[in-house]
Amino acid sequence: MAKGEGNVVAQNKKARHDYTIVDTIEAGMVLTGTEIKSVRAARIQLKDGYAQIKNGEAWLINVHISPFEQGNIWNQDPERTRKLLLKKKEIVRLENELKGTGMTLVPLKVYLKDGFAKVLIGLAKGKHDYDKRESIKRREQDRDIKRVMKSMNRR
């Protein structure tokens, strides 16, 4: 199975609009029992989330996992910082690429793989407004081309 495949429970579609994704990396997440139950129920939002490297460890910040309804006292803070599970070499490589380059780590999607919650992190560079307009223009052109090709195939 390739990176980013599996049972997708959440996607950050806005990330691909706001950023140019240079590289992606798969990471595990350290979750509590009630959090994984909420993730399996697709009660997670990546919209404002980002990842950071602090003291040689990767952290997922500002990702909202809704409290589990039957969780009672075991529920955690929905916005808490969660540790990402990456190999030391991967963390060092990401840390080197982030130094002074204007790059950031953005969560692209969360999915279940072999029963474990995984997050696809993208090494991203912010887009300017004119880049966003160019992306929209290109997408509309592709859509128009597909529409014309489809109508030609019907004849």
N, C-alpha and C positions, 0 to 999 in steps of 0.2 A: 504494500500500500504506500502511495506517495505521501509527501508532506501535505498536511491540511485536509486529508481525506478521512472519512469516518462519519459518525453520526453527528452532524453539525447542529449545535444547540444555539449558537449566537454568532452573528457576523457584524463587523463594523464596516458598513458600506461607505460611510462618510470618510473613512481613512483613505481609501483609494482615490477619492475626489480631492481631498485636501493635501495629500502627500504623494510623492513619487516613491514607490517602494523599490529599494535597491536590492535588498536581500531579505530572506525569511528564515526563521529558525523555529523549531518545535520545542516547547518546554512543558514540563509537568507543573502542576500547581499543588501547593500544600493547602488542603482544605480540611475542615472539620466534618463530622458526620452529617450534620444538618445542612451544611453548605453543599455537599456533593448531592444530596437529595434535591435541593433547589436547582442545582445545575442540570441534573437529569430531567427535571420538570421544565427546563428551558426558561428559568426565571433569573436571567442574568443579562446585564446591559454593559456593553463595551464602549458606549458612545464617547465619554470623556476620559477614558482610561489611557494610561501610558505605563511604560516600564522604566526602571531606573537601576543603575548599578551603584550599590553603596557597600563599602568595605569588602569588596570581593564577592558580594552576593547580589543576585538579581531579584528585584521586587516589582510586583504588579500593584499599581497605585490607582485609586479612584475608579475601580471597577465595582459596579453595584450587583451584589447577589442578594435577592430578596430573602427575608427570613422564611424558614420552613414553617407552614401553618401548624403542624403538630410538634414543632421543635420545643415549645415551651421555654424552659430556663436554659436550654442548651444552645439557643440561637446566638450567633455572633453579631457584631456590628456589621451592617450590610456594606459599608464603605471601607472596611478595614484594609490595611496593606497586607498583601499575601506574598509569600515567598515563591519564587520560581525555581524549578529544579533544572539546572543546566550543568554541563560538565565544566570543569575549571578552565579548560582550553577555550571553550565557547565564550565564557564570561570575559576572559582576558582579551580575546579577539574583538568582542563587542565593545569593551571598554576602550580599546585602542582606536576603533573606528569612530567612537562618539567624541573623542577629545578634540575640541575646537573646530569641528567641521560643520556645525549647524544641523547635525543629524539627531534623530530621536528614535526611540523604540515605541512602536504603536501595536497594541493587540489587534489582530485582523479577524480572528475567529476563534471560538472555543468549540471543541468537539470531544466526543467520547471515543476512545480507542482502547480496545481490550478491557473495558470497564473502568479505565482511568480517564480523568479530565485532562485534556491537553489544550494548550493555547498556542496559536501560531502568531509569533511576534515578528513584526516587520521592521527592518532598519530603514527609516524613511527620511526623506528630505522634503521640507515644506514647499508647496507650489505657490507661485505668484498668481494674481488674478488672471493675467493673460494666459497662463498655462492652463488654468481651469477652463477658460473659454475655449481654448484650443481642444481640450479633451472633450468638451460637450459637442463642439463642431464635428470632430472626428467621429464620435459615437453616432451623431445624427446622419452623417454621410454613410457610415456603414449600414445603418438601418435602412436608408433609402436604397442603397445598392441591393441589399437582401430582398427588399420589397419588389424591386424591378426584376431581379432574377427569378423570384418566385412567380411573378405574373408571366414571364417569358416561358417558364417551364410548363405552365398550364395550357399554353396554346398548342 
